[in-house]
């Protein structure tokens, strides 16, 4: 559709402004041009006009995407992110907003990733409830989804929700944008949509909506699921049903150009105090939570075994590595209040997420943080190197400022860090 002022496309300046506000709120690292949000805002009016003008005329071409390896949030592995420039992030957000309006109402109620009003914790909670009702689960892992998803099917999924020519044009250009490595080398791509861009989440959801969600609802309505991006759990009443669904899913993924991970995809028996059968796998990990039989207490005080989620072993190790890398005991040039202001937002995030279910599994990590602070105090203040003096100081500090450190809400003790 032709736009005003002789432009090829009718893209409003207001949509560019709204997109910029979202990008600014999220902050984020600069792209290949090394322009930060602050630098971008030095000529905000001119930069936003340039984006609008080029997008409206059809002459906007995305620059390469900066490739960055970051730790995975729930384990010790790394994930390749594609970091667009600030300007490109604004342009992508314009397109993402257009698609979200037209796609959100279509999405399956058990699709939780990157959607307004839904979270990973909602997916974990739904999974917990279904594990109580269904004896079997399929732990699905789509191998290298964001690296291998076929472009033609991504575009087809976009075409199913919009026929807007400028949206299709720019989606195709973003899919084909090369990755720039740290040494400046450009890597051309033929498949995939790098994580980290503003438009990738909606593209991934659209693809999986047609490739997985609708297919499951049509072919296996008796096997409910929870999906967060490419991570999913499917629930089945019997082992035979689980085997049938898994075989069909493997074929379905091949049909859409993907592959289930041969080692990470498995059928799991939700074993607990009432389900006492045997199976090779009796637990799984989903969104950083390990699901398995755990000790629980009834309202009457009776203990029993229930199939429950808690912070996974992989997540605990990953966060322990993160704590160690912070080198808290060595930061003796700062005061405890400065450490608290730095650490509290991080720790609160862990508590709000991993503490949602079976939070006692998080306590060792919080105690480890306290032990690092003990070592910090001993390095900074010579008199606190003895246990007696430190214990007196620590107890007095908690009495005077019980909310100084976020972890003190749950854990005030410590033990030596490994």
N, C-alpha and C positions, 0 to 999 in steps of 0.2 A: 504494500500500500504506500503510495507516494505521500510525502509529508508536506508541511508548510514551508515557506521560504525557499521553494525550489529543491528541497531535500528529497532524496530517494525514499527515505523511510520516516514514518511519523513516530519519533521517539521524543517524549517530553523532557524538557530540562528538569522538571520536578522529579522525574524518576531517577535521573542522574544524581541529583542532590540527595534524595533519600538513600540511594546506594552508597554515596560517599559517607553519610552519617553512620551507616552500619559498619563500613570499613574502618572508619575512625574509631568507633567504639570498640572494635575488636583489636585495634592496634596491629601487631604483627610485624614480622621482619621485612626488610626491603628486598626487592627482587634483583635482577641482573644489573639494573641501572644504579643500584645502591642508594636510591632515593627513599628516605624515611618519610613517615607521616608528617613529621615536623617540617621537613624540607618541602614536601608536596604542598603544605598549607601556606608556605611563604608566597605562593602565587595561586591561591586556591581558585579564585574566580577564573583565571586564565586556564588553569589545568582542567577544570571541570568543563569549561566551554570547549576546549580542544577535544575532550572525550566525546561530548555530545555532538559536536560538529562532524567528527570523523565517523561516529557510529551512524548518524543520520544520513550521511552521504554515501555510506557503504564502503568507505575507504579506511576503516579501522582494521589494522592487522596486528595481532598480538605479538609482543616480543617473546624471545625464548623464556622458558621457565627455569628458575634456578633450582638445581637438584641439591637437596639437603637430606642427610641421614639423621634421624632422630630416634631415641630409644622408644620402643613400644610401651604404651602406658601400663600394661599388665604383665610384662615378662621382660626377659633380658635381651630379647632380639632387637633389631633395628628396623625401621621402616623408611622407605624412600619417599620424601615429600617433594612436591613441586611448588616452589614459592613464586607466585607471579609478582610483577611490579605493582606498586600502589595503584597506578592508573589502570592497569589491566584488571586488578581486583575490583575496582569500581565498575568497570565495563561488564565484568562477569556477573556482578551483583545485580545489575540492571536486568540481565537476561534471566538470572536465577529467580528474581522476584516475579517476572512475567510467567515463568514456568510454574512456580509454586502456586500462584493463584489458580491456574488451570489444572494442576495435578493433585493438589492436596486432598480434595474431596473424593478423589478416585482411589486413594491408597487404602490398602487393607488395614483393618484395625489392629492387627498384630505386627505391623511394620512400625518400628520405634525409632530408627536412626534418622537423625538430622531433620526432625519434624517438630513444628511448634507445639508446645504443651506435652511433649513426650520425651522420655529420657531413657538412658540405659538402665537405670534403677527400676523404671516401670517394666521394662522387659524382663529383668531378673525376678521381680515380684510375680509377674504372670507365669514365668517358667516354674517358680517354686510351687505355685498353686496347682499347676498341671502335673508336676512330678508327683504330687500327693494322689492325684486322681488316676494317673496312667502309670502302669508298671514299667513301661519301656520308653526309651528316648533315643533319638538319633542325633548325635553330636556332629553337625555339618561344618566342614571347612572347605570353602571354595579356594582352590589353590591360585594364589597370585591374581586375585580378582581385578584389582585396580591396574595391574600391569598388562592384563591379557584380554579384557573385555573388548569384543569386536566393535569397531566404529560403526559399521553399517547397521547393526542392530540397535546401537545407542541412538543413532539418528532416526531409525524407524520408530523407536519408543517416543522420541520427542515429537515426531510427526503425528503420533496418535493423540496428542493432547493440544497441539497447536499447528496451524498452517501459516503462521506469521513468517514471512520470508527472511526478515532480518535476524530473527532468533535462530532459524536453521542455518543461515549463512555463518553467523558468528560461532555457533556450536561446532560446526565443521572446522572452522579455523582454529578454535581452541584445542580441539582434539588433535589436530596436526601440528601444534606448536612444539618445537624441539625442546629438549632438556639441555641445559648448559651445566656441565660439570664444574667442579671447583677449579680445575686448571683452564677453564675457558672452552673446552672441547664441546661442540654441539653434537647431541645424539638425536638423530631422526627416529621417529617412532611410527609404527604401523598399526598398533593396537593400544588399548588402555587409556585411562584418564587419570593423571597423577593426583594423588591425595594432596590436599593443601590448597587447592584452588577453590574459589567461591562457587563455581558452577558444578564441580565434581559431585558434591553430595546429592543434588537433585537429579543429575544424570544417572548416578548409581541407583538411586531409588526408583527412577522411572524404568531403568533396565530390569532390575530385580522384580519390580511390580509385575511386569509381563512375563519375565523368564521363570519366576519362582512363585510369587504370591498367588496370582490368578491361576496358574497351572495347578498348584496344590489345592486351592479351593475347588477347582473344577474336577480334578481327578481323585483326590483323597480328602473329601470333606470331613471324614471321621478321624483325621490325623491333624490336630491343631498344632500351631507352631508360633514361635516368637522369632522375629528377624530384626537384627540391627545391622544395617548396611549389608555386608556379605557374610555376617556371622549369624547362624541360625540353629535352633533346636526344634526338632519335630517330635511329637508325643504319640505313642502308639499303645494300644491295649494289649497286644500280644507280640511275642517275638516274631511269629510268622508275618504279622502285619508289618513290623519294622523292617524285616528283610525284603518284603515286597516293595515297600515305599523306597527303601534305599536303592534297590536295583533300578527302579523306575527313575529316581532322581539322578543317578549316575548317567543314564541315557539322556535325560533331559538336559543336563549341563553340557554334555557333548553336543547336543543339537544346537545350543546357543553359544558354542565356541568356548566353553569353560570346562574345568575339570575339578572333580572332588579330590582333595588331598588324600592319597592312598593310606597314609599312616595316621593322619589326624581325624579322619572321618570314621566314626565307629558307632555301633549299637551298644547301648548302655542299659543295664538292668538297675532299676531304682530300688536297690535293696535297703531295707530298714528293719525295724523290729517286727513288723507284720508281714513283710515280704522277705522270706528267708531262703529263697532259691539260690542257685549258683549260676554265675556267668563270668566270662573273662573280664568284662569291664563293669564296674559297679559305681562309677563316678565320672564326672566330666567337668570341664571348665567353660564358663560362659561369661564374657564381659568382665573378666577379672575375678569372678567368684567360682570357687570350687564347690560343686554339688556332690554330696555323698551322705552316708548315714552319720548322724551326729547325735550326741546326747542332748536331750531336750527335757523340759519339765512341764507337766500339765498344770492346770489352774489349781488342782488339789494338792500339788506338791510332789506328785509321783514322777519319777524319772523313767524315760523310755527312749528308744532309738527312732529318730525321724530323718527323712531325706531332706537335707537343708543346705542352703548356700552360705558360704563364708568366704572371707578374703582368701584367694587361692595361694598355694605355696609359691607359684611363679610370681604373683604380684607382691607377696611379702619379700621375696628375694630381690625383686627389682627395686622396690622402695628402700630396702636396706642398702642396696648398692648406691642409690641416689643419696641417701643420708651420708654414707661414707665419703662419697665424692664431694660433699659440701665442706668437708674438713672443718667441722665446727670447733673441735678442740684447739685448732691452730689460730682461730680468729680472736686473738687476745688483745688486739688493738681497739676493739669496740666494746661498748658496755652491754650489759645483759638486756637492757631495754631495746637497744639496737638489734640484738639477736632476735628478740621476741617479735619486733616489727617485721623482720625479714622472714622468720620461720612460721609465724602464726597463720598467714594465708595459705601456705603450703599444707601445713598440718591440718587445718580446718577442712581443706578439700579432701584429704585422706579420710578424716573422721566422718564427714558428711556422706562420702561415697561408700567406703569399705565398712564403715560402722553401721550402715543401714540394716545389715543382716548379720546376726551372730557376732556382734562386735568384739567379743573377747578374743577373737583371732587376731585383732589389730593391736591388742595390748602389748605383745612383745616388741612391736615396732616402736610404740610410744615410749616404752621403758628404755629401749635402746637410745632413743633421742635424749631421754633424761640422763643416761649414762655418759653420753657425749658432753652434755652440759656439765656434768660433774668433772670430767677431765678438763674441760675449758676453765672451770673455776679454779681447779688446782694449778693450772698453768698460769693463770692470770694473777691469782692471789696466793702467795706462798703459804700463808697461815691456813689455807683451806686444803692443804695437801694431806693432812691427817684426817682419818675417818671421823673422829669425834668432833673436830672443829667444823668439818664440812656438814655433818649431820645437823649440828646446831644451827648453822647458817641456813641450810636448806629448809629445815622445819620452820624457822622464823620467817623466811622469805615467803613460804606458802601461807603462813598465818597472816602476814601483812598484805600480800598481794596475791590472793588465790586465783585470780584470773589473768595473771601476767603472761602465762604460757598456755596455749590452747590445749595441749595434751593433759594438763593438770585437771581438767574437767573429769577425765576418766582414770588417768594413771599418774600417781605422784611418786611412786617408787622408781627404783633403777636397779640395774645389775650390769656387770662389766660387759662392754660391747666386744663382740668377737672380732 
